Amino acid sequence: MARLLLLFLPGLMAVGTVHGIFMDKLASKKLCADDECVYTISLARAQEDYNAPDCRFINVKKGQQIYVYSKLVKENEAGEFWAGSVYGDHQEDAMGTVGYFPRNLVEEQHVYQEAIKEVPTTDIDFFCE
């Protein structure tokens, strides 16, 4: 019986794991308000709609508020992206969804803390479930 349990144990553990994929990095560094990137930098408002091209990004509707948590440091010809959470006007909107969006999509409404800490990005910054 113990041998049978040992054979099934790895399969049982795999059932409880989260499946996802590590996507390509959009940048190697990000700017944050603190060393751990946990504090909100600013509140921004979307100036137009944006449809996310993949799971690293968030869908945004014109007029939605976005809490900004980090700003990727632009590299070479890459676009400039920020990370944040969108909040809608309706309960059915994706409340609190976190992801990247183009910087030129938004207008900052209020800055809570300056993004002055440069922190390296990690693979988990671009992980998709």
C-alpha positions in Angstrom: 0.0 0.0 0.0 2.8 2.4 0.9 4.5 1.8 -2.5 1.1 2.5 -4.3 0.8 5.8 -2.4 4.4 6.8 -3.3 3.5 6.2 -7.0 0.4 8.4 -6.9 1.8 11.1 -4.6 3.7 13.1 -7.3 0.5 13.1 -9.5 -1.6 14.4 -6.6 0.9 17.2 -6.0 0.8 18.2 -9.7 -3.0 18.5 -9.6 -2.7 21.4 -7.0 0.0 23.4 -8.9 -0.7 26.5 -10.9 -0.1 26.3 -14.6 1.3 29.3 -16.5 4.0 30.5 -18.8 6.9 32.8 -18.6 6.7 35.3 -21.4 9.5 37.4 -22.9 10.7 40.2 -20.7 9.6 43.7 -21.8 12.5 45.3 -20.0 15.3 44.4 -17.7 14.7 47.2 -15.1 11.7 49.0 -13.6 11.2 52.1 -11.6 9.3 51.8 -8.3 8.5 53.9 -5.2 10.3 51.4 -3.0 12.8 48.6 -3.2 10.1 45.9 -3.2 7.7 47.7 -5.7 4.7 47.3 -3.4 3.6 50.9 -3.0 1.3 52.7 -5.5 3.2 55.3 -7.5 0.2 57.2 -9.0 -3.3 57.2 -10.2 -3.9 57.6 -13.9 -6.9 57.8 -16.3 -7.0 56.1 -19.6 -7.4 58.4 -22.5 -8.5 55.7 -25.0 -9.4 52.0 -25.2 -6.6 49.4 -25.3 -6.9 45.7 -26.1 -4.3 43.6 -24.5 -2.1 41.7 -27.1 -1.3 38.9 -24.6 -1.6 37.9 -20.9 1.1 40.2 -19.7 -1.1 43.2 -20.5 -4.5 44.5 -19.3 -7.5 45.6 -21.2 -8.3 49.2 -20.6 -11.4 51.3 -21.4 -11.3 55.0 -22.0 -12.0 56.8 -18.7 -10.9 53.9 -16.4 -8.7 54.7 -13.5 -5.5 52.8 -13.2 -3.3 52.5 -10.1 0.3 52.5 -11.2 2.8 50.3 -9.3 5.9 50.3 -11.5 7.3 51.8 -14.7 9.4 49.7 -17.0 12.7 51.4 -18.1 12.5 51.8 -21.8 15.2 49.9 -23.7 16.2 50.4 -27.3 13.2 50.6 -29.6 10.8 48.9 -27.2 7.7 50.8 -26.1 7.3 52.4 -22.8 5.1 50.3 -20.5 3.8 50.8 -16.9 2.3 48.1 -14.6 -1.0 48.8 -12.8 -4.5 47.7 -11.8 -7.6 48.9 -13.6 -10.8 49.8 -11.8 -14.0 50.3 -13.7 -17.3 52.1 -13.0 -19.4 48.9 -13.1 -19.3 45.9 -10.8 -18.9 43.5 -13.8 -15.7 45.3 -14.9 -12.4 43.4 -14.2 -11.8 45.0 -10.8 -8.2 44.9 -9.6 -6.7 43.1 -12.7 -3.0 43.7 -12.8 -0.8 44.0 -16.0 1.1 46.2 -18.3 -0.2 49.0 -20.5 1.4 51.6 -22.8 2.5 54.8 -21.0 1.1 57.0 -23.8 -2.4 55.6 -23.1 -2.8 57.4 -19.8 -2.7 60.8 -18.1 -1.4 60.8 -14.6 -4.0 62.4 -12.3 -2.2 62.2 -9.0 1.3 61.2 -8.0 1.4 59.5 -4.5 5.2 58.7 -4.5 8.0 59.4 -7.0 9.2 56.3 -8.9 12.9 56.8 -8.0 14.1 53.2 -7.1 15.5 51.3 -10.1 14.9 47.6 -9.6 15.8 44.7 -11.9 12.8 42.9 -13.4 12.6 39.1 -12.8 10.9 36.4 -14.8 7.9 36.5 -12.5 7.2 40.0 -13.6 6.2 38.5 -17.0 4.5 35.3 -15.8 1.1 34.6 -17.2 -1.5 32.2 -15.8 
